[in-house]
Amino acid sequence: MRAGINALTAAFVVGVIAGLALTPDGRAWMRQPTLLLGDRAEASPATPVPAAPPVAPVVAPAVRVAVTPLPDRLAQGQLRIGVFGDSMADGLYAGLYRDLRDQPKVSVSKFSQVSTGLSRYDYVNIQTRTAQQLAEQPVDVAVILFGTNDAQGIELDGTVHAFGTDGWRAAYAKRVDDLVTLLRSRDVAVYWVGLPRMKGERFDARIGLINEVVEARMKALGVPYIETLSATSNGDGEYEAYLPNDSGRRTLMRANDGIHMSMAGYLRISAPVAERLKHDAGLVDAASAPTASPAA
């Protein structure tokens, strides 16, 4: 079993150089996209015409699509769970594999890839890659954890929307919706896992925005959203590398970068996911069901 995450280095250049920025996931230096402000038409050197602002993409109304319930899938054979996402999802996969290895009718497979995300489809198009993965290895359940690399601009229809803008929010929401729609079109049940608390205050705020957008879309789509902020914060709701484990002993939960988790940390965030899956599949008593958003 793979019990850790492998850091890979991926470097690439897109468009006009806008400076180097450290990508948290994979620790790779990549060039950020340049915000496109539209064409300038100058009437005269003294009277420049203001640049047209980017137009925010339109996100279609959320459509809730029913998929085959997990107990019905189990009744037909093995419940195949796939973990999709970035390097954070690599660790989540390792935790879920351990959590569910005592379930003979459940399998857990890794589909995640380091240094990927929903912002940079010019690097790896997650929509296309996921469709290819499903064609090669069908699954019944997709557990998704993306976002570690997504605090950067998104190019959509020829415009790059700067992170945090209304256009970015709409573009990111559309990519989230498109991925969920793709999976459900293959009759795959979707579970989305939120990102954990981060050490850097500025980066933590950016991750908080990503969680906010994703959680809102999961609610609109009727997809279970399992938050991890409470499990990765101290009593004051702040980042802390050492947190009490189930027995109350303070244990190292985070990697040195203040972003990724230790193995104990990944088990900490995988536990509620495993419990939710077992509950929804009818493998545990209803009384032990964890708290999460409604199932699809």
C-alpha positions in Angstrom: 0.0 0.0 0.0 1.2 3.4 -0.8 1.3 5.2 2.6 2.6 8.6 1.6 2.6 11.2 -1.1 5.2 11.5 -3.8 6.4 15.1 -4.6 7.0 15.6 -8.3 8.4 18.7 -10.0 6.6 20.1 -13.0 7.6 23.3 -14.8 5.8 25.0 -17.6 5.4 28.4 -19.2 2.1 29.9 -20.3 1.8 33.2 -22.3 3.4 36.4 -21.2 5.8 36.0 -18.2 4.0 37.4 -15.1 6.6 36.3 -12.5 7.3 33.1 -10.7 5.1 31.7 -8.0 5.7 28.6 -5.9 3.0 26.0 -6.4 2.2 24.5 -3.0 1.3 21.1 -4.4 4.3 19.3 -5.9 6.5 22.2 -4.9 7.0 23.2 -8.5 7.7 26.7 -9.8 5.2 27.7 -12.5 4.4 30.9 -14.3 1.1 32.5 -13.4 -1.3 33.5 -16.3 -1.6 37.1 -17.1 -4.9 38.8 -16.5 -6.4 39.7 -19.9 -8.0 43.2 -19.9 -9.2 43.2 -23.5 -8.0 45.1 -26.5 -7.1 48.8 -26.2 -8.2 51.2 -29.0 -6.5 54.5 -28.7 -8.3 57.4 -30.2 -5.2 59.6 -29.7 -2.1 59.4 -27.5 -3.7 61.9 -25.1 -7.1 60.2 -24.8 -6.7 56.4 -24.2 -9.9 54.3 -24.1 -10.3 52.4 -20.8 -9.8 48.6 -21.2 -13.0 46.6 -21.2 -13.4 44.6 -18.0 -13.5 40.8 -18.2 -17.0 39.4 -18.5 -17.8 36.8 -15.8 -18.7 33.4 -17.2 -22.3 32.3 -16.7 -22.8 29.1 -14.6 -25.8 27.1 -15.6 -28.4 26.4 -12.8 -27.5 23.4 -10.7 -29.1 20.1 -11.8 -29.4 17.3 -9.2 -29.0 14.0 -10.9 -29.8 10.7 -9.1 -27.3 7.9 -9.2 -27.6 4.3 -8.1 -27.6 4.1 -4.3 -24.5 2.5 -2.7 -26.4 -0.4 -1.1 -27.7 -1.4 -4.5 -24.2 -1.3 -5.9 -23.0 -3.5 -3.1 -25.8 -6.0 -3.8 -24.5 -6.3 -7.4 -20.9 -6.9 -6.4 -17.8 -5.0 -5.1 -18.1 -1.2 -4.3 -15.3 0.4 -6.3 -14.1 3.7 -4.8 -11.8 6.0 -6.7 -9.9 8.9 -5.2 -9.4 11.9 -7.5 -7.5 15.1 -6.9 -4.0 16.4 -6.4 -1.2 15.5 -4.0 -3.4 16.1 -1.0 -5.7 13.5 -2.5 -2.8 11.1 -2.7 -2.6 11.2 1.1 -6.4 10.9 1.4 -6.2 7.8 -0.7 -3.6 6.2 1.6 -5.8 6.9 4.6 -9.0 5.6 2.9 -7.2 2.5 1.8 -6.3 1.8 5.4 -9.7 2.7 6.8 -11.6 0.4 4.4 -9.1 -2.5 4.0 -11.2 -4.6 6.4 -14.2 -4.3 4.1 -14.0 -7.3 1.7 -16.6 -5.9 -0.7 -15.0 -2.5 -1.0 -11.9 -1.5 -3.1 -10.1 1.8 -3.1 -8.1 3.0 -6.1 -5.9 6.1 -6.7 -6.7 8.4 -9.6 -5.1 11.5 -8.2 -2.0 13.3 -9.7 0.3 15.7 -8.1 0.6 19.3 -9.4 -2.9 19.3 -10.9 -6.1 21.2 -10.1 -9.1 22.9 -11.6 -7.5 26.2 -12.4 -4.9 25.2 -15.0 -6.5 23.1 -17.7 -3.7 24.3 -20.0 -1.4 22.1 -18.0 -3.6 19.1 -17.2 -7.3 19.2 -18.3 -8.9 17.4 -15.4 -12.2 17.0 -17.3 -10.5 15.2 -20.2 -8.2 13.2 -17.9 -11.1 12.0 -15.7 -13.2 10.9 -18.7 -10.2 8.8 -19.9 -9.6 7.3 -16.5 -13.3 6.3 -16.2 -13.2 4.7 -19.6 -10.1 2.7 -18.6 -11.3 1.8 -15.0 -14.9 2.4 -14.1 -15.8 3.2 -10.5 -18.9 3.4 -8.4 -17.9 6.2 -6.1 -15.6 9.2 -6.7 -14.0 10.9 -3.6 -12.6 14.2 -4.7 -10.0 16.5 -3.1 -8.8 19.3 -5.3 -7.7 22.9 -4.6 -4.2 22.9 -3.2 -2.9 24.4 -6.5 -6.0 26.4 -7.5 -5.3 29.8 -5.9 -4.4 31.3 -9.3 -6.1 32.7 -12.4 -8.4 30.6 -14.6 -8.5 31.0 -18.4 -12.0 30.5 -19.8 -13.1 31.5 -23.3 -10.0 33.5 -24.0 -10.1 35.5 -20.7 -7.9 34.8 -17.6 -9.9 35.6 -14.5 -7.7 36.7 -11.6 -8.0 34.6 -8.4 -10.8 35.8 -6.1 -12.7 37.9 -8.6 -16.3 37.4 -9.4 -15.2 36.0 -12.8 -12.9 33.5 -11.1 -15.6 32.4 -8.7 -18.0 31.7 -11.6 -15.3 30.0 -13.7 -14.2 27.8 -10.8 -17.8 26.9 -10.0 -18.4 25.9 -13.6 -15.4 23.6 -13.5 -16.6 22.0 -10.3 -20.0 21.6 -11.8 -18.7 20.1 -15.0 -16.6 17.5 -13.1 -19.6 16.4 -11.0 -21.8 16.3 -14.1 -19.2 14.1 -15.9 -19.0 11.7 -13.0 -22.8 11.4 -12.6 -23.3 10.9 -16.3 -21.3 7.6 -15.7 -23.6 6.8 -12.7 -20.8 7.6 -10.3 -21.7 8.8 -6.8 -19.7 11.9 -5.8 -18.2 12.8 -2.4 -16.2 16.1 -2.2 -13.7 16.6 0.6 -12.8 20.1 1.7 -9.3 21.4 2.1 -7.6 21.5 5.6 -6.4 24.5 7.6 -3.1 25.9 6.2 -0.2 27.4 8.1 0.4 30.6 6.1 -2.3 33.2 6.9 -2.5 34.5 3.3 -2.6 31.0 1.8 -5.1 29.8 4.4 -7.4 32.7 3.3 -7.1 31.7 -0.3 -7.9 28.1 0.5 -10.9 29.3 2.6 -12.3 31.0 -0.6 -11.9 27.8 -2.6 -13.7 25.8 0.2 -16.4 28.4 0.2 -17.0 28.1 -3.6 -16.9 24.3 -3.5 -19.2 23.9 -0.5 -21.8 26.2 -2.1 -21.7 24.1 -5.3 -22.0 20.8 -3.5 -25.0 22.1 -1.6 -26.6 23.3 -4.9 -25.8 20.0 -6.6 -26.9 17.8 -3.7 -23.4 16.3 -3.3 -22.1 15.3 0.2 -19.4 17.7 1.3 -17.1 16.6 4.1 -15.2 19.5 5.6 -11.8 19.1 7.2 -11.1 22.5 8.7 -12.5 21.5 12.2 -10.3 18.3 12.2 -7.2 20.2 11.3 -7.5 23.2 13.6 -6.8 23.7 17.2 -9.3 24.7 19.8 -9.1 28.3 18.7 -9.7 27.4 15.1 -6.1 28.0 14.1 -3.4 26.0 12.4 -1.3 23.8 14.7 1.1 21.1 13.5 0.5 18.9 16.6 -3.1 18.0 17.5 -4.6 15.5 20.0 -5.3 12.1 18.5 -8.2 9.9 19.4 -6.6 8.9 22.7 -5.8 12.6 23.5 -2.0 12.3 22.8 -0.6 15.2 20.9 0.6 13.9 17.5 2.3 15.5 14.5 -0.4 16.0 11.9 1.3 18.2 9.3 4.2 18.0 7.0 7.0 20.6 7.2 5.6 22.7 4.4 2.6 23.7 6.5 0.3 22.5 3.7 0.3 18.7 3.4 -0.3 16.2 6.2 1.6 13.6 8.0 0.3 10.1 7.7 -1.5 10.6 11.0 -3.0 13.8 9.6 -4.2 12.0 6.5 -5.8 9.3 8.6 -7.5 12.1 10.6 -9.2 13.6 7.5 -9.9 10.2 5.9 -11.7 8.8 8.9 -15.0 10.8 8.5 -15.0 10.1 4.8 -14.7 6.4 5.4 -17.5 6.5 8.0 -19.7 8.4 5.7 -19.1 5.9 2.9 -19.7 2.9 5.1 -22.9 4.5 6.4 -24.3 5.3 3.0 -23.4 1.8 1.8 -25.2 0.2 4.8 -22.0 -1.1 6.3 -22.5 0.6 9.7 -25.5 1.4 11.9 -27.4 4.6 11.2 -26.7 5.8 14.7 -23.0 6.0 13.9 -23.4 8.2 10.8 -21.1 11.2 10.7 -22.4 14.8 10.2 -22.2 15.9 6.6 -24.2 17.6 3.8 -27.1 15.5 2.3 -26.2 12.7 -0.1 -27.1 13.0 -3.7 
